[in-house]
Amino acid sequence: MLGQQIVRSGTSVAANYRAVCRARSRAEFIAKLGTVVEEADETVFWLELLIESGLAQGDRIIALLKEAKELLAIFSASRRTAKSGKHSTDR
């Protein structure tokens, strides 16, 4: 069951990120990126639960959790930047 939750939320990150890339407006971009952040956070939750429950252990699961947290940080920072109105071309 936990594995299914991870697959669901993890694949949702990918599908929703694709939708972000196709956003037609800034507001839609920010809203869809918010969904990506939520799904990435949920994936981190399920991975942490697997580890803390003792159902999964080892270097591979730790590496997956680390990568999931890194992606969550990237998506969260992107959303904050988009909401602030600052762009890479702004100086």
N, C-alpha and C positions, 0 to 999 in steps of 0.2 A: 504494500500500500504506500509506504513512504517513497519507494522508488518511482511509483506511478506519479506521485505528487511532484517529484523533482523533474521528471520528464515533462509533465504538463506545464509547470511554471517555466522551466528552462526553454522549452520550445516556444512558449508564449513570448519570452523575451525577444527571440529571433523574429518571430512573425510581427510583433508590434514595432520592433525597430525598423523593419522593412516599411511599415506604414509611416513611421516618422520620416523616412527618406522620401516619401511620396506626398508629404503634407503640402497642402495648397495655400496655407497662410501661416503666419507666425503663431497665431493663437492655436491653430490645429497642431503645429509642430510641438509647441509647449505641452499641450494636452496629451498628445500621443506619447511624448517622451516621459510624461508623468506616469503613464501606464507601464512603460518599460521599466522605470525605476521601481514601481510597486512589484512587478513580476520578478525583477532581479533580487529585490529584498526578500521576497517569498522563497526564492530558490536558495538564498543564503540561509534562511530559517530552516528549511528542510534538510539541508546538508549539515547544519549544526546539530539538529535534532538526531540525525542518523549517527553522528559521531558521539554525542553526549549519551545517547541511549546504549551505546556499545554495539549497535547493529552493524556498524561499519567502522573499519579502522585501517590504518596503513598510510603509506606515503601518497598513494593515488587519491584517496578521498581528501586528504589534507591539501594536496595540490589543487583539486577541484574547488574546494572551499576558498582557498587563497585567490584563485582566478575569479571566482564569482564575486568576491568582495572587491577586487580590483575593478571589475566591470561595473559593479554598483557605484563605486566611487566616480568612475568616468561618466556614467550616465547622469548621476546626481549633479556633478559639476557642470556638465553640459546644460542641464535644465536650469540651474542657477544662472549661468551666463546668458542663456536665451531669455530668461525672465527679466534680467537686469537691463537688457537692451544693448549690452556691449558686444561688439563684434571684433573679430581678429583684425579687421581693417581700421578700427577706431584707435586713435592714439591719444 
